[in-house]
Amino acid sequence: MEKNKNTISELMSRGRDLDEMGDHKSALQTYDKVISMDGRFFDGWVNKGIQQFKLNKLSSAVEAFEMALTLNPNDPLTRDLLKQLDNLLNSPVGSRV
């Protein structure tokens, strides 16, 4: 089990590096690997949602943030991200996406 945690930690670090380099598609794939290893890993879902947002996959981002909130319903950052995304989707600009 400890090796699994190290691998998740390494993947999360890799995902952050890819995000910083602007490679959001690869970062998303990395977070998908994290989630496939542990579907209840909160940070994996949040970061997946962020990458989907950056790739303009707004509906998928909402789903990822909602999943994160099922795992940690009181997380204020994720609640705020979801609220901002909902506002964007319901704005005149968001309705064209």
N, CA, C and O atoms as a MOPAC input file, in Angstrom:
PM7 MOZYME 1SCF
protein

 N      0.82500 1    -1.20400 1     0.00000 1
 C      0.00000 1     0.00000 1     0.00000 1
 C      0.86500 1     1.26200 1     0.00000 1
 O      0.51700 1     2.24900 1    -0.64800 1
 N      1.98000 1     1.23500 1     0.71700 1
 C      2.86000 1     2.39300 1     0.77300 1
 C      3.39900 1     2.74300 1    -0.61500 1
 O      3.49200 1     3.92100 1    -0.96000 1
 N      3.75000 1     1.74600 1    -1.40600 1
 C      4.23500 1     1.99500 1    -2.76500 1
 C      3.15800 1     2.70500 1    -3.58800 1
 O      3.46100 1     3.60300 1    -4.37300 1
 N      1.90700 1     2.29900 1    -3.40500 1
 C      0.80200 1     2.94000 1    -4.10500 1
 C      0.74000 1     4.43400 1    -3.76700 1
 O      0.55500 1     5.26600 1    -4.65600 1
 N      0.89100 1     4.76800 1    -2.50000 1
 C      0.84700 1     6.16900 1    -2.08700 1
 C      2.00700 1     6.94500 1    -2.70100 1
 O      1.82700 1     8.07600 1    -3.15100 1
 N      3.20000 1     6.34100 1    -2.72400 1
 C      4.34200 1     7.00500 1    -3.35200 1
 C      4.06900 1     7.23200 1    -4.83200 1
 O      4.38500 1     8.29500 1    -5.36500 1
 N      3.49300 1     6.25600 1    -5.48900 1
 C      3.20700 1     6.39600 1    -6.90000 1
 C      2.18800 1     7.51100 1    -7.13000 1
 O      2.34600 1     8.31200 1    -8.05100 1
 N      1.16000 1     7.56800 1    -6.31500 1
 C      0.16700 1     8.64700 1    -6.42000 1
 C      0.84300 1     9.99000 1    -6.18700 1
 O      0.59100 1    10.95000 1    -6.91500 1
 N      1.68700 1    10.05600 1    -5.19000 1
 C      2.39900 1    11.29900 1    -4.89300 1
 C      3.27600 1    11.71800 1    -6.07400 1
 O      3.31800 1    12.89300 1    -6.43800 1
 N      3.96600 1    10.76100 1    -6.66100 1
 C      4.80300 1    11.05600 1    -7.82800 1
 C      3.96100 1    11.52400 1    -9.00600 1
 O      4.33600 1    12.46600 1    -9.70400 1
 N      2.82400 1    10.87000 1    -9.22800 1
 C      1.94100 1    11.27000 1   -10.32300 1
 C      1.36700 1    12.66700 1   -10.09000 1
 O      1.26600 1    13.45900 1   -11.02700 1
 N      0.99500 1    12.96700 1    -8.86300 1
 C      0.47000 1    14.30100 1    -8.56200 1
 C      1.53700 1    15.35900 1    -8.83800 1
 O      1.23900 1    16.42100 1    -9.38400 1
 N      2.76700 1    15.06600 1    -8.46300 1
 C      3.86400 1    15.98700 1    -8.72000 1
 C      4.07800 1    16.16100 1   -10.23000 1
 O      4.29000 1    17.27300 1   -10.71300 1
 N      4.01900 1    15.06300 1   -10.95100 1
 C      4.17000 1    15.10400 1   -12.41400 1
 C      3.03700 1    15.92700 1   -13.04600 1
 O      3.27300 1    16.72400 1   -13.95300 1
 N      1.81900 1    15.72600 1   -12.55900 1
 C      0.68400 1    16.49000 1   -13.06800 1
 C      0.86200 1    17.98300 1   -12.85100 1
 O      0.55800 1    18.78100 1   -13.73700 1
 N      1.35500 1    18.36700 1   -11.67000 1
 C      1.59700 1    19.78700 1   -11.39700 1
 C      2.67200 1    20.34600 1   -12.33400 1
 O      2.55200 1    21.46300 1   -12.83700 1
 N      3.72700 1    19.54800 1   -12.56200 1
 C      4.78400 1    19.98700 1   -13.48100 1
 C      4.23500 1    20.18900 1   -14.88800 1
 O      4.52900 1    21.19400 1   -15.53500 1
 N      3.44500 1    19.24500 1   -15.35500 1
 C      2.85900 1    19.35400 1   -16.69200 1
 C      1.95300 1    20.57800 1   -16.79100 1
 O      1.96000 1    21.28100 1   -17.80200 1
 N      1.18000 1    20.83100 1   -15.74800 1
 C      0.30700 1    22.00400 1   -15.72200 1
 C      1.13300 1    23.27700 1   -15.82700 1
 O      0.79700 1    24.17800 1   -16.59500 1
 N      2.21800 1    23.35200 1   -15.05100 1
 C      3.06700 1    24.54200 1   -15.08000 1
 C      3.70400 1    24.75300 1   -16.45200 1
 O      3.95800 1    25.88800 1   -16.85500 1
 N      3.95900 1    23.66000 1   -17.16300 1
 C      4.52800 1    23.75900 1   -18.51200 1
 C      3.45500 1    24.06900 1   -19.55100 1
 O      3.77600 1    24.29700 1   -20.71700 1
 N      2.18600 1    24.08200 1   -19.14500 1
 C      1.09700 1    24.37900 1   -20.06600 1
 C      0.59400 1    23.17700 1   -20.83400 1
 O     -0.19700 1    23.31900 1   -21.76700 1
 N      1.04900 1    21.98700 1   -20.45000 1
 C      0.60800 1    20.75600 1   -21.12500 1
 C     -0.59600 1    20.17800 1   -20.36700 1
 O     -0.48600 1    19.17700 1   -19.66000 1
 N     -1.73400 1    20.83300 1   -20.53500 1
 C     -2.92600 1    20.48300 1   -19.75900 1
 C     -3.50600 1    19.13300 1   -20.15300 1
 O     -4.07900 1    18.43600 1   -19.31500 1
 N     -3.36600 1    18.76100 1   -21.40800 1
 C     -3.86900 1    17.46200 1   -21.84700 1
 C     -3.10700 1    16.33100 1   -21.14200 1
 O     -3.72200 1    15.38700 1   -20.64600 1
 N     -1.78800 1    16.42300 1   -21.09700 1
 C     -0.99200 1    15.39300 1   -20.40800 1
 C     -1.22100 1    15.43400 1   -18.90400 1
 O     -1.23800 1    14.39300 1   -18.24800 1
 N     -1.39800 1    16.63100 1   -18.35400 1
 C     -1.69300 1    16.74700 1   -16.92400 1
 C     -3.01600 1    16.04900 1   -16.61000 1
 O     -3.12700 1    15.33000 1   -15.61700 1
 N     -4.01100 1    16.26500 1   -17.45900 1
 C     -5.30700 1    15.61900 1   -17.27800 1
 C     -5.16000 1    14.09600 1   -17.31000 1
 O     -5.73500 1    13.39400 1   -16.47800 1
 N     -4.39600 1    13.59600 1   -18.26400 1
 C     -4.17200 1    12.15200 1   -18.35100 1
 C     -3.47900 1    11.63000 1   -17.09100 1
 O     -3.76500 1    10.52300 1   -16.63700 1
 N     -2.58000 1    12.41800 1   -16.53600 1
 C     -1.87900 1    12.02300 1   -15.31500 1
 C     -2.84900 1    11.95400 1   -14.14600 1
 O     -2.80000 1    11.00900 1   -13.35900 1
 N     -3.72600 1    12.93600 1   -14.02100 1
 C     -4.71100 1    12.91900 1   -12.93300 1
 C     -5.72200 1    11.79100 1   -13.12600 1
 O     -6.22000 1    11.23600 1   -12.14700 1
 N     -6.02800 1    11.45000 1   -14.36600 1
 C     -6.88200 1    10.28600 1   -14.61500 1
 C     -6.22700 1     9.00700 1   -14.09600 1
 O     -6.90700 1     8.12700 1   -13.56800 1
 N     -4.90300 1     8.90600 1   -14.24800 1
 C     -4.18400 1     7.74100 1   -13.71600 1
 C     -4.28000 1     7.69700 1   -12.19600 1
 O     -4.47800 1     6.63500 1   -11.60700 1
 N     -4.13700 1     8.85700 1   -11.57100 1
 C     -4.25400 1     8.93200 1   -10.11500 1
 C     -5.62000 1     8.42400 1    -9.67700 1
 O     -5.72500 1     7.61300 1    -8.75700 1
 N     -6.65300 1     8.90200 1   -10.33400 1
 C     -8.02500 1     8.52300 1    -9.97600 1
 C     -8.26600 1     7.04300 1   -10.23600 1
 O     -9.00500 1     6.39400 1    -9.49500 1
 N     -7.64800 1     6.50600 1   -11.28400 1
 C     -7.82400 1     5.07100 1   -11.54800 1
 C     -7.15300 1     4.22900 1   -10.45900 1
 O     -7.56000 1     3.09500 1   -10.20800 1
 N     -6.14200 1     4.77900 1    -9.82600 1
 C     -5.47000 1     4.08000 1    -8.72900 1
 C     -6.24500 1     4.20400 1    -7.42500 1
 O     -6.27300 1     3.27900 1    -6.61400 1
 N     -6.88200 1     5.37200 1    -7.23200 1
 C     -7.64700 1     5.61500 1    -6.01500 1
 C     -8.77400 1     6.58500 1    -6.35100 1
 O     -8.58000 1     7.80100 1    -6.35400 1
 N     -9.93100 1     6.04700 1    -6.62900 1
 C    -11.08400 1     6.85000 1    -7.02400 1
 C    -11.62300 1     7.75100 1    -5.93400 1
 O    -12.51000 1     8.56700 1    -6.18400 1
 N    -11.09500 1     7.61300 1    -4.72100 1
 C    -11.54000 1     8.45300 1    -3.61600 1
 C    -10.47400 1     9.48600 1    -3.23000 1
 O    -10.51500 1    10.06200 1    -2.14300 1
 N     -9.52700 1     9.70400 1    -4.13800 1
 C     -8.44200 1    10.65700 1    -3.87300 1
 C     -8.90600 1    12.05400 1    -4.26100 1
 O     -8.94000 1    12.40500 1    -5.44100 1
 N     -9.25800 1    12.83600 1    -3.26700 1
 C     -9.85200 1    14.15800 1    -3.43400 1
 C     -9.02400 1    15.06500 1    -4.35100 1
 O     -9.55600 1    15.64300 1    -5.29900 1
 N     -7.74200 1    15.18600 1    -4.07100 1
 C     -6.89700 1    16.09900 1    -4.85300 1
 C     -6.82200 1    15.69900 1    -6.32400 1
 O     -6.69200 1    16.55700 1    -7.19800 1
 N     -6.90200 1    14.40800 1    -6.59600 1
 C     -6.91800 1    13.95400 1    -7.98000 1
 C     -8.12300 1    14.50400 1    -8.73000 1
 O     -8.00700 1    14.96100 1    -9.86700 1
 N     -9.28400 1    14.45500 1    -8.07800 1
 C    -10.51000 1    14.96000 1    -8.71400 1
 C    -10.46600 1    16.47200 1    -8.90200 1
 O    -10.86900 1    16.98200 1    -9.94800 1
 N     -9.98000 1    17.18700 1    -7.89400 1
 C     -9.91100 1    18.65100 1    -8.00900 1
 C     -8.99100 1    19.05000 1    -9.15500 1
 O     -9.34000 1    19.89200 1    -9.98200 1
 N     -7.81500 1    18.43700 1    -9.19400 1
 C     -6.86000 1    18.78000 1   -10.24400 1
 C     -7.34900 1    18.34800 1   -11.61700 1
 O     -7.06500 1    19.01100 1   -12.61500 1
 N     -8.07700 1    17.24900 1   -11.67700 1
 C     -8.68700 1    16.84700 1   -12.94600 1
 C     -9.66200 1    17.92800 1   -13.41100 1
 O     -9.66200 1    18.30000 1   -14.58400 1
 N    -10.47300 1    18.42200 1   -12.51500 1
 C    -11.42200 1    19.48000 1   -12.85600 1
 C    -10.73300 1    20.74800 1   -13.33300 1
 O    -11.19400 1    21.39600 1   -14.27300 1
 N     -9.63500 1    21.10000 1   -12.68900 1
 C     -8.89400 1    22.29200 1   -13.09300 1
 C     -8.34300 1    22.12700 1   -14.50300 1
 O     -8.41200 1    23.05500 1   -15.30900 1
 N     -7.79900 1    20.96100 1   -14.80400 1
 C     -7.26100 1    20.73300 1   -16.14800 1
 C     -8.37700 1    20.74200 1   -17.18900 1
 O     -8.20400 1    21.27600 1   -18.28500 1
 N     -9.50800 1    20.15800 1   -16.85200 1
 C    -10.63400 1    20.17300 1   -17.79600 1
 C    -11.09600 1    21.60600 1   -18.05300 1
 O    -11.43400 1    21.96700 1   -19.18100 1
 N    -11.10500 1    22.40900 1   -17.00600 1
 C    -11.46100 1    23.81600 1   -17.17800 1
 C    -10.48000 1    24.49300 1   -18.12900 1
 O    -10.88800 1    25.21300 1   -19.04000 1
 N     -9.19100 1    24.26200 1   -17.91500 1
 C     -8.16400 1    24.88100 1   -18.75300 1
 C     -8.24800 1    24.41000 1   -20.19900 1
 O     -7.82700 1    25.12300 1   -21.11000 1
 N     -8.79100 1    23.21400 1   -20.41500 1
 C     -8.97200 1    22.68200 1   -21.76400 1
 C    -10.35100 1    23.03100 1   -22.33500 1
 O    -10.73000 1    22.54200 1   -23.39900 1
 N    -11.09400 1    23.87800 1   -21.61800 1
 C    -12.42900 1    24.32500 1   -22.02500 1
 C    -13.44100 1    23.17800 1   -22.07700 1
 O    -14.39100 1    23.21700 1   -22.85800 1
 N    -13.23400 1    22.17500 1   -21.25200 1
 C    -14.19900 1    21.07400 1   -21.10800 1
 C    -15.00600 1    21.36500 1   -19.84000 1
 O    -14.85800 1    20.70300 1   -18.81400 1
 N    -15.85300 1    22.37100 1   -19.95300 1
 C    -16.50100 1    22.92700 1   -18.76700 1
 C    -17.47400 1    21.96700 1   -18.09300 1
 O    -17.49900 1    21.88500 1   -16.86500 1
 N    -18.26900 1    21.24500 1   -18.86400 1
 C    -19.21400 1    20.29700 1   -18.26100 1
 C    -18.47100 1    19.18800 1   -17.52500 1
 O    -18.88700 1    18.76000 1   -16.44800 1
 N    -17.37400 1    18.73000 1   -18.10800 1
 C    -16.57100 1    17.69400 1   -17.45800 1
 C    -15.91100 1    18.22800 1   -16.19600 1
 O    -15.77000 1    17.50500 1   -15.21000 1
 N    -15.50600 1    19.49200 1   -16.22700 1
 C    -14.91800 1    20.10600 1   -15.04400 1
 C    -15.92700 1    20.15300 1   -13.90400 1
 O    -15.59200 1    19.87000 1   -12.75400 1
 N    -17.16800 1    20.51500 1   -14.23400 1
 C    -18.22800 1    20.53300 1   -13.22000 1
 C    -18.37300 1    19.14500 1   -12.59900 1
 O    -18.46000 1    19.02100 1   -11.37800 1
 N    -18.40000 1    18.11200 1   -13.42000 1
 C    -18.54700 1    16.74400 1   -12.92000 1
 C    -17.39300 1    16.36600 1   -11.99400 1
 O    -17.61100 1    15.73600 1   -10.95900 1
 N    -16.17700 1    16.74500 1   -12.35400 1
 C    -15.01600 1    16.42400 1   -11.51400 1
 C    -15.09500 1    17.15900 1   -10.17700 1
 O    -14.83700 1    16.56800 1    -9.12900 1
 N    -15.45000 1    18.43900 1   -10.20900 1
 C    -15.57300 1    19.19800 1    -8.96000 1
 C    -16.69800 1    18.64300 1    -8.09500 1
 O    -16.56500 1    18.57900 1    -6.87300 1
 N    -17.80300 1    18.24300 1    -8.71600 1
 C    -18.90600 1    17.65300 1    -7.94400 1
 C    -18.46900 1    16.34700 1    -7.29500 1
 O    -18.83600 1    16.06700 1    -6.15400 1
 N    -17.68700 1    15.54400 1    -8.01500 1
 C    -17.17800 1    14.30300 1    -7.43800 1
 C    -16.25400 1    14.61000 1    -6.26100 1
 O    -16.31900 1    13.94600 1    -5.22600 1
 N    -15.40800 1    15.60200 1    -6.42100 1
 C    -14.51400 1    16.00500 1    -5.33100 1
 C    -15.33200 1    16.39800 1    -4.10300 1
 O    -14.97400 1    16.05600 1    -2.97500 1
 N    -16.42600 1    17.11300 1    -4.32600 1
 C    -17.25300 1    17.54200 1    -3.19400 1
 C    -17.99700 1    16.38200 1    -2.53700 1
 O    -18.34800 1    16.47400 1    -1.36000 1
 N    -18.24300 1    15.30900 1    -3.25800 1
 C    -18.83600 1    14.14300 1    -2.59000 1
 C    -17.82500 1    13.52100 1    -1.63500 1
 O    -18.20300 1    12.90700 1    -0.63700 1
 N    -16.53800 1    13.68000 1    -1.94000 1
 C    -15.48300 1    13.13100 1    -1.08800 1
 C    -15.14400 1    14.05700 1     0.07700 1
 O    -14.78700 1    13.60000 1     1.16300 1
 N    -15.25800 1    15.35100 1    -0.16000 1
 C    -14.94700 1    16.34700 1     0.86900 1
 C    -15.92600 1    17.51000 1     0.72800 1
 O    -15.58700 1    18.54600 1     0.15500 1
 N    -17.14400 1    17.33500 1     1.25200 1
 C    -18.21900 1    18.30400 1     1.01100 1
 C    -17.97400 1    19.70200 1     1.57500 1
 O    -18.62800 1    20.65600 1     1.15400 1
 N    -17.05300 1    19.83500 1     2.50900 1
 C    -16.84800 1    21.13000 1     3.15000 1
 C    -15.63700 1    21.87900 1     2.63500 1
 O    -15.22800 1    22.86900 1     3.24000 1
 N    -15.04900 1    21.43200 1     1.52500 1
 C    -13.86500 1    22.10800 1     1.00800 1
 C    -14.25400 1    23.43500 1     0.37600 1
 O    -14.93900 1    23.45600 1    -0.64600 1
 N    -13.82100 1    24.55100 1     0.97500 1
 C    -14.25800 1    25.85600 1     0.45300 1
 C    -13.68700 1    26.18600 1    -0.92200 1
 O    -14.36500 1    26.83000 1    -1.72300 1
 N    -12.47200 1    25.76500 1    -1.21400 1
 C    -11.87400 1    26.06800 1    -2.51700 1
 C    -12.65100 1    25.39200 1    -3.64900 1
 O    -12.94600 1    26.01700 1    -4.66700 1
 N    -12.97400 1    24.12800 1    -3.46400 1
 C    -13.70400 1    23.39900 1    -4.50700 1
 C    -15.11100 1    23.95700 1    -4.66100 1
 O    -15.61400 1    24.07600 1    -5.77800 1
 N    -15.74400 1    24.29900 1    -3.55000 1
 C    -17.07700 1    24.92500 1    -3.62200 1
 C    -17.00900 1    26.23600 1    -4.41400 1
 O    -17.88300 1    26.52500 1    -5.23100 1
 N    -15.95800 1    27.02400 1    -4.16100 1
 C    -15.79800 1    28.28900 1    -4.86800 1
 C    -15.54200 1    28.06400 1    -6.35800 1
 O    -16.11800 1    28.75600 1    -7.19800 1
 N    -14.67900 1    27.10000 1    -6.68900 1
 C    -14.40900 1    26.78900 1    -8.09500 1
 C    -15.68900 1    26.37600 1    -8.81900 1
 O    -15.94900 1    26.81400 1    -9.94000 1
 N    -16.47200 1    25.54000 1    -8.17300 1
 C    -17.71900 1    25.07500 1    -8.77700 1
 C    -18.70300 1    26.23100 1    -8.94900 1
 O    -19.38700 1    26.32000 1    -9.96900 1
 N    -18.77300 1    27.10700 1    -7.96400 1
 C    -19.67200 1    28.26300 1    -8.05500 1
 C    -19.25500 1    29.18000 1    -9.20800 1
 O    -20.10100 1    29.65100 1    -9.96800 1
 N    -17.95200 1    29.42800 1    -9.33500 1
 C    -17.46300 1    30.27100 1   -10.42500 1
 C    -17.74900 1    29.63200 1   -11.78400 1
 O    -18.12300 1    30.31700 1   -12.73600 1
 N    -17.57300 1    28.34100 1   -11.85800 1
 C    -17.83000 1    27.63000 1   -13.10700 1
 C    -19.31600 1    27.65600 1   -13.45400 1
 O    -19.68300 1    27.85000 1   -14.61300 1
 N    -20.16200 1    27.46300 1   -12.45800 1
 C    -21.60700 1    27.56400 1   -12.68500 1
 C    -21.98500 1    28.95700 1   -13.18000 1
 O    -22.80500 1    29.09800 1   -14.08700 1
 N    -21.38500 1    29.98400 1   -12.58200 1
 C    -21.65600 1    31.35800 1   -13.01700 1
 C    -21.21700 1    31.56000 1   -14.46200 1
 O    -21.92000 1    32.19900 1   -15.24500 1
 N    -20.06300 1    31.02000 1   -14.81200 1
 C    -19.57200 1    31.14700 1   -16.18400 1
 C    -20.50100 1    30.43500 1   -17.16500 1
 O    -20.82700 1    30.97200 1   -18.22400 1
 N    -20.92500 1    29.22500 1   -16.80600 1
 C    -21.79600 1    28.46000 1   -17.69900 1
 C    -23.15200 1    29.12400 1   -17.87400 1
 O    -23.80000 1    28.95300 1   -18.90600 1
 N    -23.58000 1    29.87300 1   -16.88100 1
 C    -24.88100 1    30.51900 1   -16.95900 1
 C    -24.80900 1    31.95900 1   -17.48100 1
 O    -25.82900 1    32.64400 1   -17.56000 1
 N    -23.60000 1    32.41400 1   -17.83800 1
 C    -23.45700 1    33.74800 1   -18.40100 1
 C    -23.67100 1    33.68900 1   -19.90400 1
 O    -23.64000 1    32.60500 1   -20.48800 1
 N    -23.88700 1    34.82700 1   -20.53900 1
 C    -24.04600 1    34.81900 1   -21.99900 1
 C    -22.82100 1    34.23500 1   -22.72000 1
 O    -22.97200 1    33.58400 1   -23.75400 1
 N    -21.63000 1    34.45700 1   -22.19400 1
 C    -20.42100 1    33.89000 1   -22.81000 1
 C    -20.40600 1    32.39400 1   -22.62500 1
 O    -20.13000 1    31.66000 1   -23.57500 1
 N    -20.69400 1    31.92000 1   -21.42900 1
 C    -20.67000 1    30.49500 1   -21.13500 1
 C    -21.69900 1    29.70000 1   -21.91800 1
 O    -21.47900 1    28.52800 1   -22.22100 1
 N    -22.80900 1    30.32000 1   -22.24400 1
 C    -23.84700 1    29.58400 1   -22.97100 1
 C    -23.44300 1    29.28600 1   -24.41000 1
 O    -24.06300 1    28.44900 1   -25.06600 1
 N    -22.41200 1    29.95900 1   -24.90600 1
 C    -21.93300 1    29.70200 1   -26.25900 1
 C    -20.85500 1    28.63600 1   -26.28700 1
 O    -20.46300 1    28.18000 1   -27.36100 1
 N    -20.37300 1    28.23300 1   -25.12300 1
 C    -19.27700 1    27.24900 1   -25.06600 1
 C    -19.80700 1    25.85800 1   -25.30700 1
 O    -19.04100 1    24.89500 1   -25.29900 1

